[in-house]
Amino acid sequence: MSVLEELEALAQRYAHEAIRYDKAGATGVAIAYYQKAVDALLRMVEIAPDHPLSQVYVEKATAYQERIKALQSLELSLIHI
């Protein structure tokens, strides 16, 4: 298995876990897994910027970063209730 394949598998696993915890309401854990997925996706783009799926990886990483921001905002709003 190549480094890219390993990173892709990791990113998928992290994203799956993030979504699972997100749905369960475990915001902090979901954020951590979303961040791990982002890191793996961006590392893939860093290693192989000309890969045919690089743009897809960047788009997914951006979507996960947006979800992290949304969850962080939710956490802050719950603290102030």
N, C-alpha and C positions, 0 to 999 in steps of 0.2 A: 504494500500500500504506500503510495507516495505521500509526501508531506501535505500536499494540497488535499488529497483524499482524506487524510486523517483530520485536517483542520475542518473540512466540510462536514465530516461525520460529527466532530465535536460541536460545531456551530448548530447543526441540526438537533443534536441531543440537548444542548443548552437552551435553544429556542423552545423545544418541546417542554422542557421542565419549566421554563419561564411562563409559558402559556398555562401550564397546569397549575402552577402556584398563583398566577394572576387570577385565574378563574376561581380558585379556592379562597381568594381574599388575603393571601399571604404576601402582601405588597413588598416588604423588605426582601424576602427571598426571591420573589419574581424579578425585582430590580437587579439583584445580583446576577441572576441567570441571564437576563436580557443583556447586561453589560458583558458577560462572558461571551455571549453569542456575537455581540458587536465586535469585541476584540478579535475573535477568531475570524470573522468575515473580513475585517479590515486587514488582518495579517495576511489572508489569502490574496487580497488585492495588492498588498505590498510585495509579496513574493512573485506574483504573476500578473502584473498590470495589463498585459495584452491577452489574458485568458478571455475566451468568448463570453464567459459569464461574469466578468469583473463588474460590469455595470449593474447587473442584477444583485450582486453581493453588496455593492455600495447602497443600492436602493433599500435592500433589506436592513442593512445596518442603520441607515437613516430612519427607517420606520421604527426599529427597535429603540433608537435613541429618543424618538418622539414619544414612544410609549413610556420610557423611563421618566421623561419630563412630566408626563401626565400623571404617572403614579406618584412621583415626588410631590407634585402639587396637591394631589389627593391626600397624601400623608400630612402635608402641612395644614390643609384645611381641616382635617380631623383633629389635629392637635389644638387648633384654636376654637373648637366647639365647646 
